[in-house]
Structure formats: C-alpha cells, structure tokens
Amino acid sequence: MHRTSNVQAKNLPTYGNILDGFIGLNSIIPPNDGTRSFIQLSQDAYDVALPISGENTETTIKITHPSHMISQINDSFLLVTENVTIQIPQLDATDYVVTDVTAVPVYFFGYKSSNQMFRQMKILHNGVDTEYLSQECIREGFAYSNLKPSSEKIGKKNIHTTYDSIASYSPEICGVYIPATSFKNANKSTTVTIKTLIPISDLIALQAFSLYPSQLIGEIALKVLFSSRAMVWCQVPPQAVLDAHNFMNNTNLTLLGSYASSSHIFDRFFHQIGDSGNVVDIGTGPAYIQNKITPIVTSFTVTHFKSQLMGFGIRPESYAAIADYLKSNPVILPAQQLQYYSYSTVPDPSGLNASMQIAFDNVECLTLMFPTTTQQVTVFQNPNVTNLQMNINEKLFPPNAISTNTEISPEFLVYQLNSSDLDGCIEPTKSWLYSITQPRHNTSGVRFANTIHDNTDFMCNFSLERSQGGSVFDGFTTDTPVNVKLSFNPAIAGTHDVYYLPDSTNSAVHPPAPQVWLCRDTYWVLAPGTLKYVNKGSPR
C-alpha cells in the first residue's frame, strides 16, 4: 500500500513513542535571538551613471546592505529596467488597424529567464576582486534555469517565460507583447520597456548563499556587463490573443476570416533574437501570408538597476557567538561555474568525428549543445542524430552509442532525466520534455513543418558525478588536458536532416560546430573579514 509514502510526502513526523512525540512539541517554535528588525532595503548601482547603453559598460551593485546584521541573500533580488529598440525589416508595409484584435498579429519579445541578462560578472568583497569571473553568464543562466522543475517557473512574472504562458497570452512572462502595428512605420522598429527581476539565488555562483553576516564578513557587490543576446521572440497564437480580449472585455468577437484561415502558418516555438522565423503577415489586399522575419535589436539601454535586499538584526550575544565560531570554523559554501568550449570541426552530411583537448577539474556534468546558428545561446533544438558517443580520455559516454531521437533510443529520455536530476517526483517543464521527446520527422522520415509545442530547451547531459547537487566534490578531474572525442551520424540523412539542413528552404545554411559546456563544482570560504572564491581543487 502507499500509506508510508503518503506520510513521507506530507512530511509528518513519525513517533513510535508518544512521550517522545510530546517532548518534541517543545521544539516546534525554536528560541528566537532576532531583534524584531527585519527590513527590506535597496541599493542603486554605483560607479557608472545610469542609463548605460550597449554591452561594453560595466556597472556595480551591492547585494548586501551595511544596515543588515544578517543578510537574507536567498530572498534578495535585482530589479532591472531596460529600453530595447527592436526592428523587423521584413514586415510588409501595409498598415493594420491598430485596435483590431481580430486581425493583428502579436509577438512576444523577452527572455526565457531573467538570469540570462548578464554577459559577464565579477564578484567583489569589500570592493576588492574575489577573483570570481564568469564570461559565460548567459549560458550559465540558461543551463541553470532550464533544469528547474516546472513548479519553480509557474507564477514567476518578470523572472521566467514558459511557452505555455505565451500560448495562452498570459501576463506571467519575462518580456513584453508587441502588436505588429508597432512595426508598421518607416523604420519598421519600435522601442519597448522590459522590466525583469533577477533572484540572486538564480546566479549559480551564489545559489547556496542564504543567511550571511555581512557586518562580520564584509559587503558583497556584483560588477556586471549587460547583453541582449539572450532575448527570444515568437508569435502569439492569434486565437489566444482574441480569447483574452473577449474575456477581459466581455465581448464575443471572432477572428477575421482570412486571418483565421492563415493563423496556423507560424512557428510555435522560440527563436533567438537575430534568427529568422515564420509568422503570419498581411499581404496585398485582405490576404494573409506566411512571412519569414528576422527581428534584431538595434539598441538597448539599462535605465534602472537596483537591488532589493532582505535582512535583520540579532542579539549581540548571538552575533558574538557566530564571530567566535567562524574564527576557528570557516564556512564552505558550494558554487558552480560553467566552462565553454567549441569544436573546431563543423558537421558535414555524414555527421561529425572531431576531437579537442580539455582539462577537467571537478566537472560534475558535461553538456553537449548543438546550435544551428551562431546567434543561439538560449535556444537549442534536438539535432536528431544517432550513433552519438563521446570518448573522454578513453572512457566512453554513454557506454553504448545512442540516438537523441527517442523513437530510436527510448532510453535517451531516462539518461537525460537522471543526469539532469529531473527524475523521481520532480516534473520537468513541458518545453524541456518536448525538446527531448517530440519527433521532428514522421514515420517516413519526412521533417514536420512545425512542432506541437516549443522544443528549444534541448540539452544533452552526461553526469560525471554522483547526484549530490554540488555538495560532494566527486567530479571528473584530470591532471592535464585530455582528448575529448565526439562522433555521431544523422538519424535521417539528406534533405530531411533537421540538424545539417536546419532551414528546409535554404540548403546553403549549415550549423556551426557543436559545443561542450562543463559544469564545475567550485566553492566559497567565509570567515570574519574574508570571502574567498576557490575555482580549483576540493575543499577537503
């Protein structure tokens, strides 16, 4: 029966001895050493005046506040407002009627997750560099947020965007909706304001920080560069836009006949900004057509950058006890950092057989990524390859060659669930699951014209460490660079090879080389007056 598992799921204490149960009731409310001083404070970015434009200006912001004895870093967040100018050169010049929701396409522009806004990040302690530097913040943000359970992305407006939200025209997005009318001008461009919230715990270097005695250890600040490269876009299903309008306004409008009959000819998945995709557009007269557009960002400016910081005070005797303890017992907090490599060999019609040299240090997970354009940093689809295998210093991953097509190798899904820690009762997002399992060909090997759902969260993970969430330093390590071989073949060769020929209408377009992302276990050492980042070796 399921009674034991049901009790465990309810997280109820189990007592065989009733006396122990009653004694345990005295610990339900622990003794309080707080001073009833919890408060939310804010800090503005400093050292560079806002607004800042483009990707090459660093700005610094504190994530602790000197008035907090204890900073709750895990509950603190960053607030970013940016103005982005987007241009769609390919849109037809014909004007829509601005207010006509029965006939006007609507697009989404924004981010899959807010932690993908930074291009580079340094972490400072009392204004001094801790030697933490990440130049792969976008990829780190994608890898970290992509593997979040579905439940952690629901209801996170301005933090996450799921395609389910787009498909229902929900306001729970990290970005904006823009009607096509906004681009029907001489420049075919518009400037929009995007507001985002970045939980500090969504930055993988700081994911383990919680209660932090900032007055004792010192202030922490982030020095960052912003980027718009991680932005994504897609068309919103026309019926969803109209349904929302009808419900909110108590109307019963229907889509314009010619628009409704053409409303199926758009892509139902995210595209990276700067990449092309299919949308519904108006042609000559009342006819609607499929149009391939390539939205680009012509400028972006950060107008508002502020940290919202939680914290409180505690009694002097407790603070003194913490200081005494840390003097002889430095705290070690786990962290992670991503290293990025790209093969120098590009695929050909037969697949790939390539090698490169990589040094491994506490690598807990290796991820193969298969971009089909040079723009892609947070948008990746299943390459649909077979005979996939890596040889790392004469160790085979997986032991037997496999296909990323689960119609050929059903076990690929289980491999990814296990290596991504999305197995058991943890539910992955629909986009992640569809990226792994949704076929891109019919049973005859002909590519599908579209997808049922967004499938742009594909990652091919190989776990190199037992599953402990970074708390055990047991990852793959080598003394010197070793050979990392990768080989695969197309599951469907020829004109229906969705990886080598990603655009069925342009046979001249081929993918760049595959990439290797290494997720490495690192750590912080905290002691009075000391915050040290250690990116090599093990803490014990």
Secondary structure, 3 states (H helix, E strand, C coil): CCHHHHHHHCCCCCCCCHHHHHHHHHHCCCCCCECCCCEEEEEECECCCCCEECCCCCEEEECCCCCCCEEEHHHCEEEEEEEEEEECCCCCCCCCCCCCCCCCCEEEEECCEHHHCEEEEEEEECCEEEEEEECCHHHHHHHHHHCCCHHHCCCCCCCECCHHHHHCCCCCCCEEEEEHHHHCCCCCEEEEEEEEEEEHHHCHHHCCCCEECHHHHCCEEEEEEECCCCCEEEECCHHHHHHHHHHHHCCCCCCCHHHHCCCCCCCCCCEECCCCEEEEEECCCCCEEEEEECCEEEEEEEEEEEEEEEEECECHHHHHHHHHHHHHCCEEEEEEEEEEEECCCCCECCEEEEEEEECCCCEEEEEEECCCCCCCCCCECCCCEEEEEEEECCEEEEEEEECCCCCCCCHHHHHHHHHCCCCCCCCCCHHHHHHHHCCCECCCCCECCCCCCCCCECCEEEECCCCCCCCCCCCECCCCCEEEEEEEEECCCHHHCCCCCCCCCCCCCCCCCCEEEEEEEEEEEEECCEEEEECCCCCC
